[in-house]
């Protein structure tokens, strides 16, 4: 398949780059459109993994494996973004992942916008605001409830498939819109599965016996430091770690917006 950027001569980078300081990774995001093949005419976003080292290669393979496993389930929910392809870049080791483009904005961007609106003293009111002064508050509450419900639903689906996310935050929960007036059309998805971990017994066993540095190695080290000796204990530790991260996201959304 071929891809074209929104801006004639090339691909346009997304505003935010995904930075993972612990592995020295900057993954660039682009918005584009498929111009031929099965998905011709479909809007997509592309994630560029730079040619770097073995760990970066491991992250891109891991993200592909996680999406392949999750998308193999029938009736998979829409609240985990959908991988539709991948290809090698011009540089040796460079990898591009292509995702269906349903959501363009991140929760981090919405929080920044909502925070500025809340702090603005010159916010304009229309007739509906004068008739119902609590209208904006109810809209914000409804938006937050939908956002968090969908995000938690996506994580619950991953956990039911024996996969951990391990990278939950405002930048990894993406939104189809930041317009709080029409929540019925809001779509919420989880992305950034490069750090996802397969905690099924075969998957966990395989990842623990791999030589060198692997994606879940830090998780297993922390689990063992916490006294987890069996697969059941390590799996539950990982689930609890994901839930803890989701709890931090809930607090971030509630108190920073």
C-alpha positions in Angstrom: 0.0 0.0 0.0 1.1 3.6 -0.6 0.8 6.5 1.9 0.5 10.2 1.3 0.7 13.0 3.8 -1.9 15.6 4.5 0.4 18.4 3.3 1.2 17.7 -0.4 4.9 17.1 -0.5 5.3 14.8 2.5 4.1 13.5 5.8 3.2 16.0 8.5 4.5 15.1 12.0 2.0 15.1 14.8 2.3 17.9 17.3 3.6 15.6 20.0 6.4 13.1 19.9 6.3 10.0 22.0 9.4 10.2 24.2 10.6 7.3 26.3 13.5 8.6 28.2 14.4 5.3 29.9 15.3 3.8 26.6 16.3 7.0 24.8 13.5 6.6 22.2 11.7 9.3 20.3 9.0 7.8 18.1 7.6 10.3 15.6 3.9 10.3 14.6 2.5 11.3 11.2 -0.9 11.7 9.8 -1.6 10.5 6.3 -3.9 8.7 3.8 -3.6 5.4 2.0 -3.5 6.0 -1.7 -3.8 2.5 -3.1 -4.5 -1.1 -2.1 -7.1 -2.6 0.2 -7.3 0.5 2.4 -7.2 3.2 -0.3 -8.8 6.4 0.8 -8.6 5.6 4.5 -7.0 8.1 6.9 -4.2 6.6 9.0 -1.5 7.7 11.4 2.0 6.3 11.1 4.5 5.7 13.9 8.2 5.8 12.9 10.6 3.8 15.0 14.1 5.2 14.2 17.0 2.9 13.4 18.7 2.6 16.7 19.6 -0.5 18.6 18.4 -4.0 19.5 16.0 -2.7 22.2 14.3 -0.3 19.8 13.9 -3.2 17.4 12.4 -5.2 20.3 9.9 -2.5 21.1 8.6 -2.3 17.5 8.3 -6.1 17.3 6.6 -6.1 20.7 4.0 -3.5 19.6 3.2 -5.5 16.4 2.9 -8.7 18.4 0.5 -7.1 21.0 -1.8 -5.7 18.3 -1.8 -8.9 16.3 -2.8 -10.9 19.4 -5.5 -8.4 20.5 -7.0 -8.0 17.0 -7.2 -11.8 16.6 -10.2 -11.8 19.0 -13.6 -11.6 17.5 -15.7 -8.6 18.5 -12.6 -6.8 19.8 -13.7 -3.5 21.2 -12.9 -0.2 19.4 -11.1 1.3 22.4 -7.7 -0.1 21.5 -6.3 1.4 18.4 -6.1 -0.8 15.3 -2.8 -1.7 13.6 -3.4 -2.2 9.8 0.1 -2.7 8.6 3.9 -2.1 8.9 6.8 -1.7 6.6 10.6 -1.2 6.7 12.0 2.3 6.3 14.9 3.4 4.0 17.4 3.2 6.8 18.5 -0.2 8.1 16.5 -1.1 11.2 13.9 1.7 10.7 10.3 0.5 11.2 7.0 2.1 10.3 3.7 1.1 11.9 0.4 2.1 10.3 -2.7 2.6 12.4 -6.3 3.3 11.6 -6.9 7.0 12.2 -10.0 7.3 14.4 -8.5 9.5 17.1 -6.3 12.5 16.5 -6.0 14.2 19.9 -4.4 13.0 23.1 -5.9 13.2 26.6 -2.9 15.4 27.5 -4.0 17.9 24.8 -7.6 17.9 26.1 -6.4 18.4 29.7 -4.3 21.4 28.6 -7.2 22.9 26.7 -9.7 22.2 29.5 -7.4 23.6 32.1 -7.0 26.9 30.2 -10.8 27.1 29.7 -11.4 26.6 33.4 -8.9 29.3 34.4 -10.2 31.8 31.8 -12.2 34.6 33.4 -13.4 35.9 30.1 -15.2 32.8 28.9 -18.1 33.8 26.6 -21.6 32.6 27.5 -24.4 32.0 25.0 -28.2 31.9 25.7 -28.1 28.3 26.9 -25.5 29.2 29.5 -27.7 32.0 30.9 -30.7 29.7 31.0 -28.7 26.9 32.6 -25.5 28.2 34.5 -24.5 24.6 35.3 -24.5 23.5 31.6 -20.7 23.7 31.2 -20.1 21.8 34.4 -22.4 18.9 33.4 -20.8 18.8 29.9 -17.3 18.5 31.5 -18.5 15.8 33.9 -20.1 13.8 31.1 -17.0 14.1 28.9 -14.8 12.9 31.7 -17.0 10.0 32.5 -17.1 8.8 28.9 -13.3 9.3 28.5 -12.5 7.3 31.7 -15.1 4.6 31.1 -13.8 3.9 27.6 -10.1 4.0 28.7 -10.8 1.6 31.5 -12.8 -0.6 29.2 -9.9 -0.8 26.8 -7.5 -1.8 29.6 -10.1 -4.4 30.9 -10.2 -6.0 27.4 -6.4 -6.2 27.3 -6.3 -7.8 30.7 -9.0 -10.3 29.7 -6.6 -11.3 26.8 -3.7 -11.7 29.2 -1.9 -8.6 28.0 -0.7 -5.7 30.1 -0.4 -2.1 28.7 2.5 -0.9 31.0 2.5 2.6 29.5 -0.7 4.3 30.5 -0.8 8.0 30.7 -2.4 11.1 29.1 -0.4 10.7 26.0 -1.3 7.1 25.4 -5.1 7.6 25.6 -6.3 9.2 22.4 -9.6 11.0 21.6 -11.6 11.5 18.4 -12.5 15.0 19.6 -12.0 17.5 22.4 -15.5 19.0 21.9 -17.4 18.5 25.1 -20.7 19.5 23.5 -21.2 16.2 21.7 -20.0 13.3 23.9 -22.1 10.8 22.0 -19.7 10.9 19.1 -16.6 10.7 21.3 -14.2 7.7 20.7 -11.5 6.9 23.1 -8.6 4.5 22.4 -5.5 3.2 24.0 -2.3 3.3 22.0 1.5 2.9 22.7 1.6 -0.9 23.1 5.4 -1.0 22.6 5.8 -1.8 26.3 2.8 -4.3 26.5 3.5 -7.6 28.2 2.0 -11.0 27.5 1.2 -12.4 30.9 -0.3 -15.7 29.7 1.8 -18.5 31.2 3.5 -19.5 27.9 4.1 -15.8 27.0 5.5 -14.9 30.4 7.7 -17.9 30.5 9.2 -17.1 27.1 9.9 -13.5 28.0 11.7 -14.5 31.2 14.1 -16.9 29.6 15.1 -14.6 26.8 18.7 -13.5 27.0 19.8 -9.9 27.4 17.4 -7.0 27.9 13.7 -7.6 27.0 10.7 -5.4 27.1 9.2 -7.0 30.3 12.5 -7.5 32.1 11.9 -4.4 34.4 8.4 -5.7 35.3 9.7 -9.1 36.2 12.6 -7.6 38.2 10.1 -5.4 40.2 7.8 -8.4 40.7 10.6 -10.5 42.1 11.8 -7.7 44.3 8.2 -7.6 45.7 8.4 -11.3 46.6 6.5 -12.7 43.6 7.8 -16.3 43.1 5.1 -17.9 41.0 3.5 -17.1 37.6 0.2 -16.3 39.3 1.8 -13.8 41.6 3.8 -12.2 38.9 0.8 -11.9 36.7 -1.3 -10.3 39.5 1.6 -7.9 40.2 1.5 -6.8 36.5 -2.2 -6.4 36.6 -2.0 -4.3 39.7 0.8 -2.2 38.2 -1.5 -1.4 35.2 -4.4 -0.5 37.5 -2.1 1.8 39.5 -1.1 3.6 36.3 -4.8 3.9 35.3 -5.5 5.3 38.7 -2.9 8.0 38.2 -4.5 8.8 34.9 -7.9 9.2 36.6 -6.4 11.6 39.1 -4.7 13.6 36.4 -7.9 13.9 34.4 -10.0 14.9 37.5 -7.6 17.4 39.1 -5.8 18.9 36.1 -8.8 19.6 33.9 
